[in-house]
Amino acid sequence: MNSTLARLGEIGLVPVIKIDDASKATGLAAALLDGGLPCAEITFRSDAAADAIRAIAKAYPEMLVGAGTVINTELAQKAVDSGAKFIVAPGFNPSVVDWCLARKIPILPGVNNPSDIELCLERGLEVLKFFPAEASGGVAMLDALAGPFGQVSFMPTGGIDQRNLADYARRSNVLAVGGSWMVKAELIKNEDWPAITALCREALVALHGFSFAHMGINQDSEAEAGATASLFALLGLASKPGNSSIFSGPSIEVMKSPFRGAKGHIGFTCCNIERALSYLGQYGFHGVEETAKREKGRLSVIYLDKEIGGFAIHLLKAK
């Protein structure tokens, strides 16, 4: 996969932005970066788009800035000249797609049906925009498309917000999700950068869908583990012995010997472990490869290299 598209997949959430005043572009970019989102799709739905892209690309070269609503080759040329690193289109326009391919510029044409997907596949494209996502059947449609088009990844956009974000993010054929709720026009107009930063941070937590799965408690021996499990049974948590631990109910794992973490471990499910590791890497957490398990090439389990409060952190792919 192209490195730019791979980076979008690591970030997982692409702010889709209509900006009317290019002088506000750098303040907006700073707010996105502070919120943990080092990317943006600036749409050509206003005359300020090209200047906004140029300002962001110059001030923040680390920002992955692209152009959206590119409906002809003239706009594609303007976007690239301004510094756009990827192009997004609302539909499949052969002229735009071929122009980008000839110049090795990442292009995500919009599709919402099998026929357009096949046209994209003929041109070697396997990362596409799914638009308008909710109006085109949402996650049910993505699930249906996963069967015949297992090699295709999508960036769904349209009708997505914090309410349904995780539903899309946990799909294996979703590379990233596009949305505009964290960059509303009113917030940009009023230069309310703290609000945009806060919305970005909230959106990222929602994107990953972190949810408590279980707690592991370290004990020194099988006898000690059994005694601890019997006490949990007094609270109505039935014991289920295993080879290395005893589960008390579904959420407490009593270890028969010391395991990872000074006190034990805490498991969290998430929508996509690779994406979660990229997010947590900003805060100094990394995966311990020797603990990794994979299914169909994707991580299903991994431990992090740092503890929280004496507990190792265990990530599991949500079902």
N, C-alpha and C positions, 0 to 999 in steps of 0.2 A: 504494500500500500504506500502511496505517496506520503512523504514525511509530514507535510502540512496537514493532510487529512488524518494521519495517525495522531498528530498532536491535538486536533479537534476531538478525537475520540478519547484521549487522555483527560482533556478538560471536561468534556461531556455535556456542557451547557453553553449555548451560543446566544448572547444577547442580540436580538434583532432590533435595529435602531433606526428610527426616522428622526433626523435632526434638521432643524430649519435655520440654525445659526451656527456656522462653522467656528465662530470664536469660542463656542462652548465645548468644542470637541476635546481639547486636551484636559479640561476639568472633568469631563465625563470619563475619559480614559483612565485618569488617576483614580476616580471613584470605583471603576470596575476592577482595576488592579488591587486596590485596597480591599475590595470585597472578595478577592480570590479568583476573579474571572479575567485571565489575560488574553481575551479574544473579543471580537465584535464583528457583527455583520452590519455595515452601514448601507441602508437601502437607498436606491436611486428613486425615491419617492419625493424628493425635494431637490431644489437646485443647489443646495449646500453640500450634497453628498461628496462630490469629488474633493472639495476643499477640506471637508472634515476628515476624509481618509488621509489626505496629504498631511494634515496637521498631526494626526495621531501617529502616522508612520514615521514622521520626523522626530517628534518629541519622545515617543516610546517605541523604539525599534524592537523591543522584546514583546510587544503586543502583536498578536496574530489578528490583523485587521483584514477583512474581506469586504466585498461589495455584493449587495443583494438587489433584487428586482432588476436584474440585467436582462433586458428583453431584446436587445439587438447588438450587433457588433460594434457600433459606435460607442455605446455605453461601456462595453467590455474594454475597448481601447482606452476610454477615459479613465476607467477604474484602475487598470493596470498602470497607466501613466502616473496616476496619483499615488501608487504604492500598494494597491490591493494585492494580497497574497493568495486569495482564492475568490472564485466567482460563484454566486448562487443565483439561479433563475427560477421564476415561478412555474415555468413549464418547460417542455422539451422543444427547443428551437434548434434545428440542425445547424443553422448558420453560426449561432453562438457557440454551440458545442464544438463544431469543427474548428472554429477560430481558436478556441482555447486549447484544444488538443494539439493543433499545429504548433502552438507556442509553449506547450508543456505547462500550462496554467491549470491548476486544479479547478474543476467545474462540477457543481452539483445541480443538475437540471431537476426541475420539479416534475414528479410523476404521481399518479394515484390509480394506475390500472396496469394490468399485465402487458398490454400492447406497447405502451410507452417504455416500460421496463425492458422489453425485448429490443426495442430500438436502441436503447442505451447500451445494452449488452453487446449488440452488433458493433458498437464503437469502442468496446473494451472498458466501459464505465461500470463500476460495481459499487460505488458509493453515490447515493441519490438522495435528493430532497423529497420527502413525502408530504405533499401539500395539496389542498388544505387538510391537515391531518384529521381533526375531529369530524369535519363535514364529510370526509371520505371513508368513514368507518372506524377511525381511531385504532386502538390496539387490536381489535378484532380483525380488522383488515390487515394489519401487519402480521398477525399470526397466520392468516390465510395465505399471505404472500410468501411466508417463510418456507412453505412446502415446495412449490415449484421453483422458487428463486433463493435457494439456501446460500448462494454465494454473494448475495446482495446485502449491503448494509444501508440503512436509511438515516436521514436527519429529519425527523418529523417536525413540522412547524404549522401552526394555525390552530387556535382554540386550546392551546396548552398553557397551563398556569401551575401554581404550586399545588393546587388541589389534585391534579391528575399526573403531575410530572413523574412520580415514581413508577406509575403504571407503564409509562413508556420506557423509562430508564432500565427497568429490569428485563426488557425484551432483548434476546441475544442478537437480533438483527438491527438493533438501534445503535448507531455509532455515537451520536450526540443528539441533543434536543435543542430546537430553536424556540425562543420565546421573547416576548416584549414586556411582560408585566413588571419586570424589575427596572425597566428604563422607560417609564411612561413619559409622554411628551411634556406633561405639566411639571414633572420633576426636573427635566432637563431645562425647560424654560426658566424655572425659578432657581436653577443652579443648586438644587437641594442634593448636593453630593453625599452628605451623611446618610440620607434616606436611601439613595441608590446603593451605597455600600452595604447598608444593613439588609436591604432586600436581596442583594447578591449572596450574602452570607447565608441568609435563611433559605434561599433557593438551592444553594449547594448542599446544605444538610438534607433538604427534601429530595434532591437528586439522588443522593446515595442511599436514602432509605434505611439508615442505621436503626436497628432494633435489637433490644436485649434478647439473647437466646438462652444462655445458661451461665451459671457460675461454677467454677471448679475450686474446691477447697483442698489444699494439700494436707495430707496426714502422713505419719511416719511409718505406719504398718497397716496390714490388712485388718488386724484386730482393732486398731484405733479407728480405722475407717468404718468398720462394722458398728462400733459403739456410737460413732457420730451419726451414722445413718439411722440407727435405732431411735435416737433422740428426735430426729426429724420426723420419724414415723409417728411420734406422739402428736405432731402437728398435722397429721393427716397426709403426709407425703410418703407414699408407698415405696419400698426399697426394690431396686432392680439391679442385682449384682452383675458385673461384667468382669472381663479379664483383668483390667487395670484399675477399675473404679466401680463405685456403687452409685447409681442414680437414685436420688430421693425426689420422687415426682419427676416432672419433665425438665426442671430448670436448675437443679442443684446436683453437681457431680462431686462425689467425695472420693478423692484419689487414695489408692492403697499405698502409695509411696510418694515422696516429694516429686513434683513435676515442674513445669515451667512456672515462673513467678515466685517471688519470695513467699507470698501468701496463697497463691493459686492463680487461676486464670478466669477471665470473663469473656464469653463468646458473644459476638454481635453479628447478626446477618446484615447483608447489604445487597444492593441491586447488582453491582458489578465490582468484583474485587480489584481488577486491574485499574479501573477508574478511581476506586477508593484509595488505592495505594498512591496514585498520582496526587490526589488531593491531600492526603495525610503527609506526603513527602514534603510539602511546603512547611510543615510544622515539625520536621525532624524525625518522623516515623518512617520506617522502611520494612519491607517484608523479609522474613528469614526463609531463604529458599529451601533449606533442608526440611522445613515443616510443610512445604507446599504440596497440595494434591490438585490434580487437574482432571477435568472431564471434557472430552472432545476439544482438547487444546486450551480450554479456559480454566482459570483458577477456580477451585471450589472451596478450598481451605488454605489458610496461611496464618502464621503468628507474626505479630509485629516485634521489632527489635527492642522496643522500650516498654517499661512497665508503667502503669498508672496506679499510684497508691499501693505499690507492692504486688499488683496483679498483672500478669501477662495478658495481652489482648489478642484475641483469637477472632479472625474474620471468617465468616462462612457465607457462601453464595445463597441468597434467598431463593426458595423454591418457587 
